[in-house]
Amino acid sequence: MAQIHLHAESGDYAPVVLLPGDPNRSKRIAARFDGGLEKAKLVNEHRGLLGYTGTVNGVPVSVQTTGMGTPTTSIVVEELLNLGVETFIRVGTCGGFLHLDTGDVLVASAAVASSGIGPILGFNEPTAPTADFDVTNALVAAAKAEGLTTHVGPIVTSDVFYDPEPRGTARWGARGYLGVGPQPIDDDLASSFGLVKNRGELLRSIEPGQPAEKAGLKVGDVVLRVGGKDVTPDQSLSYLVANVTPGSRVPLDVVRQGKPMTIVATIGTRPPEDQLAAKAAGEEGDDSDDSDNPTVGQAAANALGVTVQTLTPQIARTFNIDSSVQGVVVATVDPSSDAGSKGLKRGDVIVSANGVPVTTPASLGAVVAQAKAAGRTQVALYLVRGRQPALFIAVKLKK
């Protein structure tokens, strides 16, 4: 039977309906049906909500105008359901939080409506209806087959078009940021630190002035949980932090030199991707062969399979090490050792071992001796190589 707003009968619409908001767009879509607009059947024009039914390559399809906003769309969709429609494909334009170019296609995998309709319909909690998986895949495949740049992800739809808050939409796209350089913990590092594997991430760097430094986090800390959620390979530290609203205070479960603690951090706002990329590019140092560099002199040997000596200003200049770095510099590496197999080389600077700062060969030897006495077979080294980002490497001790 005819509906209140759509003056059509059951069978007037195909099982699949395209839903643009603009009636002119409905006309343009119908004009691409088999035979053009002349062959398309006008099934509704009441209230200016133009609807047409036709075929595309012989397959029945309809297009129905929804008008502007969530309320009118919900009315149209409900009446189409009453008329037997099975599949709805919303067609429209949008902006984006990521960089989108005009003509890019966004296939929405889910939608959050910023409107008052949910509570009226009995949804007292925020909802994000998810699109049919097969339909989503078909849309993505069709767009890519046409050579169109395609994005897939959730969207937000709002009944407010002219937001009085100048940065209104920007707040939706804001992602959390700590300002750390995290490093996944492999099996060797887990063994060195006495940790459970696949749990937590090491902090190999802390950005000055960012939330992590302000909260008191330190290089070498292991972050196990963010706001009670475990840090795992499937749920990385960066992912968990990015999903926290900037400005929120969040407890971080941390292990520092074997001691568990909780640190509360006020999450910042993640900088634009181009700024992060530029920063990462600036940190990449020269990794050229140093075979022509001057010798670093005599050095002490240890069970790590390397010989080291105290880092001096002259040696730091030789290997392009920042003057603020303190530690011991690798002079030689036994190629048959675990250190050799893991890529340690002459000129690398060992800043700490098992979380303990080392500034002389003797202090490094003391950490190695302590690890052996405790029955450990590996030592976690914190390394700096030239101007590259620092990292942790677990090295097995020679027997």
RALINHU-V759527 format. One record per residue. N is the residue number from 1. RES is the residue in one letter. SS is DSSP state (H for helix, E for strand, - for the rest). NEAR is the number of other ideal C-beta (glycine too) atoms within 10 Angstrom. D_CENTER is the distance of its C-alpha to the mean C-alpha in whole Angstrom. Layout:
n={N:N}
res={RES:RES}
ss={SS:SS}
near={NEAR:NEAR}
d_center={D_CENTER:D_CENTER}
//
This chain:
n={1:2:3:4:5:6:7:8:9:10:11:12:13:14:15:16:17:18:19:20:21:22:23:24:25:26:27:28:29:30:31:32:33:34:35:36:37:38:39:40:41:42:43:44:45:46:47:48:49:50:51:52:53:54:55:56:57:58:59:60:61:62:63:64:65:66:67:68:69:70:71:72:73:74:75:76:77:78:79:80:81:82:83:84:85:86:87:88:89:90:91:92:93:94:95:96:97:98:99:100:101:102:103:104:105:106:107:108:109:110:111:112:113:114:115:116:117:118:119:120:121:122:123:124:125:126:127:128:129:130:131:132:133:134:135:136:137:138:139:140:141:142:143:144:145:146:147:148:149:150:151:152:153:154:155:156:157:158:159:160:161:162:163:164:165:166:167:168:169:170:171:172:173:174:175:176:177:178:179:180:181:182:183:184:185:186:187:188:189:190:191:192:193:194:195:196:197:198:199:200:201:202:203:204:205:206:207:208:209:210:211:212:213:214:215:216:217:218:219:220:221:222:223:224:225:226:227:228:229:230:231:232:233:234:235:236:237:238:239:240:241:242:243:244:245:246:247:248:249:250:251:252:253:254:255:256:257:258:259:260:261:262:263:264:265:266:267:268:269:270:271:272:273:274:275:276:277:278:279:280:281:282:283:284:285:286:287:288:289:290:291:292:293:294:295:296:297:298:299:300:301:302:303:304:305:306:307:308:309:310:311:312:313:314:315:316:317:318:319:320:321:322:323:324:325:326:327:328:329:330:331:332:333:334:335:336:337:338:339:340:341:342:343:344:345:346:347:348:349:350:351:352:353:354:355:356:357:358:359:360:361:362:363:364:365:366:367:368:369:370:371:372:373:374:375:376:377:378:379:380:381:382:383:384:385:386:387:388:389:390:391:392:393:394:395:396:397:398:399}
res={M:A:Q:I:H:L:H:A:E:S:G:D:Y:A:P:V:V:L:L:P:G:D:P:N:R:S:K:R:I:A:A:R:F:D:G:G:L:E:K:A:K:L:V:N:E:H:R:G:L:L:G:Y:T:G:T:V:N:G:V:P:V:S:V:Q:T:T:G:M:G:T:P:T:T:S:I:V:V:E:E:L:L:N:L:G:V:E:T:F:I:R:V:G:T:C:G:G:F:L:H:L:D:T:G:D:V:L:V:A:S:A:A:V:A:S:S:G:I:G:P:I:L:G:F:N:E:P:T:A:P:T:A:D:F:D:V:T:N:A:L:V:A:A:A:K:A:E:G:L:T:T:H:V:G:P:I:V:T:S:D:V:F:Y:D:P:E:P:R:G:T:A:R:W:G:A:R:G:Y:L:G:V:G:P:Q:P:I:D:D:D:L:A:S:S:F:G:L:V:K:N:R:G:E:L:L:R:S:I:E:P:G:Q:P:A:E:K:A:G:L:K:V:G:D:V:V:L:R:V:G:G:K:D:V:T:P:D:Q:S:L:S:Y:L:V:A:N:V:T:P:G:S:R:V:P:L:D:V:V:R:Q:G:K:P:M:T:I:V:A:T:I:G:T:R:P:P:E:D:Q:L:A:A:K:A:A:G:E:E:G:D:D:S:D:D:S:D:N:P:T:V:G:Q:A:A:A:N:A:L:G:V:T:V:Q:T:L:T:P:Q:I:A:R:T:F:N:I:D:S:S:V:Q:G:V:V:V:A:T:V:D:P:S:S:D:A:G:S:K:G:L:K:R:G:D:V:I:V:S:A:N:G:V:P:V:T:T:P:A:S:L:G:A:V:V:A:Q:A:K:A:A:G:R:T:Q:V:A:L:Y:L:V:R:G:R:Q:P:A:L:F:I:A:V:K:L:K:K}
ss={-:-:-:-:-:-:-:-:-:-:-:-:-:-:-:E:E:E:E:E:-:-:H:H:H:H:H:H:H:H:-:-:-:-:-:H:H:H:H:-:E:E:E:E:-:H:H:H:-:-:E:E:E:E:E:E:-:-:E:E:E:E:E:E:-:-:-:-:-:H:H:H:H:H:H:H:H:H:H:H:H:H:-:-:-:-:E:E:E:E:E:-:-:-:-:-:-:-:-:-:-:-:-:-:E:E:E:E:E:E:E:E:E:E:-:-:H:H:H:H:-:-:-:-:-:-:-:-:E:E:-:-:H:H:H:H:H:H:H:H:H:H:H:H:H:-:-:-:-:E:E:E:E:E:E:E:E:E:-:-:-:-:-:-:-:-:-:H:H:H:H:H:H:-:-:E:E:-:-:E:E:E:E:E:-:-:H:H:H:H:H:H:H:-:-:-:-:-:-:-:E:E:E:E:E:E:-:-:-:-:H:H:H:H:H:-:-:-:-:-:-:E:E:E:E:E:-:-:E:E:-:E:-:-:E:-:H:H:H:H:H:H:-:-:-:-:-:-:E:E:E:E:E:E:E:E:-:-:E:E:E:E:E:E:E:E:-:E:E:-:-:-:H:H:H:H:H:H:H:H:H:H:H:-:-:-:-:-:-:-:-:-:-:-:-:-:-:-:-:E:E:-:-:-:-:E:E:E:E:E:-:-:H:H:H:H:H:H:-:-:-:-:-:-:-:-:-:E:E:E:E:E:E:-:-:-:-:H:H:H:H:-:-:-:-:-:-:-:E:E:E:E:E:-:-:E:E:-:-:-:H:H:H:H:H:H:H:H:H:H:H:H:H:-:-:-:-:E:E:E:E:E:E:E:-:-:-:-:-:-:E:E:E:E:E:E:-:-:-}
near={7:15:18:9:16:23:16:23:13:11:10:18:27:21:12:17:22:20:21:22:18:16:18:10:17:25:17:13:22:24:15:12:22:13:10:11:15:8:13:24:14:14:21:26:13:14:15:9:20:21:27:25:22:22:14:14:7:6:11:13:23:28:28:28:24:24:17:11:16:18:14:16:21:16:17:25:17:13:21:22:12:13:22:13:19:11:13:19:17:17:14:14:10:11:8:14:13:10:9:14:7:5:7:15:16:19:20:20:15:13:16:16:20:13:17:10:14:16:10:10:9:6:12:8:6:9:13:12:10:12:19:12:9:9:14:16:13:13:18:16:12:13:18:12:8:9:7:11:12:16:14:15:12:12:16:15:16:15:13:12:7:5:12:6:9:7:9:12:15:12:12:12:12:16:18:23:21:31:21:25:19:19:19:15:25:14:11:19:20:19:17:25:23:12:17:10:13:15:16:25:22:24:22:18:15:21:15:8:10:17:22:28:16:14:19:14:22:14:18:22:23:26:24:19:20:25:15:8:14:14:26:17:11:8:13:15:23:17:15:22:27:16:14:20:12:16:11:11:11:22:13:23:19:22:20:16:13:11:7:10:11:9:17:10:27:13:24:22:15:19:14:10:10:9:10:12:10:12:11:11:8:9:13:11:16:11:11:10:7:15:6:6:14:9:9:22:12:9:17:16:14:22:17:28:22:26:20:25:17:19:22:12:9:10:20:18:10:16:22:16:23:11:8:6:14:16:26:27:25:25:21:15:20:16:9:10:18:19:24:16:14:15:11:23:15:17:19:24:25:27:19:23:26:23:20:15:15:25:15:15:20:12:17:25:19:15:22:21:12:14:20:14:8:9:6:18:14:21:25:25:28:23:20:24:21:17:14:14:14:18:15:24:22:21:26:20:18:14:6}
d_center={49:48:45:46:44:43:47:46:48:46:46:45:41:40:38:35:34:32:32:31:32:35:38:38:35:37:40:38:36:40:41:39:40:43:46:44:45:49:48:45:47:46:46:45:45:46:44:43:41:41:41:42:42:43:41:39:40:42:40:40:38:38:36:37:36:34:35:33:30:29:33:35:32:33:36:36:34:36:39:38:37:41:42:40:37:35:32:30:28:27:27:27:25:22:20:16:13:12:15:17:21:24:24:21:21:18:19:18:17:18:19:20:23:24:27:30:31:29:31:34:33:33:29:29:26:23:22:20:22:21:22:24:22:25:25:22:22:25:24:21:24:26:24:23:27:28:26:24:20:18:15:14:13:14:16:18:22:24:28:28:28:30:27:30:27:26:22:22:19:17:17:15:13:12:9:10:11:13:14:14:14:13:15:15:18:20:24:26:24:24:28:28:27:28:25:24:22:18:18:17:15:17:17:19:19:19:19:22:22:19:18:18:21:23:22:24:21:23:22:22:21:20:17:18:17:15:17:19:16:16:14:14:13:11:10:9:10:7:5:9:9:7:9:12:14:15:19:18:20:18:20:19:21:21:24:26:28:29:29:27:26:24:23:22:19:19:16:15:14:11:13:13:11:14:15:13:14:17:17:16:19:21:20:21:25:28:28:31:34:36:39:41:40:43:43:42:45:46:44:44:43:41:40:36:38:38:40:39:40:40:37:40:39:41:39:36:37:38:34:32:31:30:33:31:30:33:33:35:35:36:39:39:37:39:38:39:37:33:32:33:32:28:29:30:33:35:34:31:31:31:30:30:31:29:28:32:32:35:37:40:40:42:39:37:40:40:37:37:41:39:37:39:42:39:39:35:35:32:31:27:28:26:26:26:27:28:25:22:20:22:21:22:24:27:30:33:36:39:42}
//
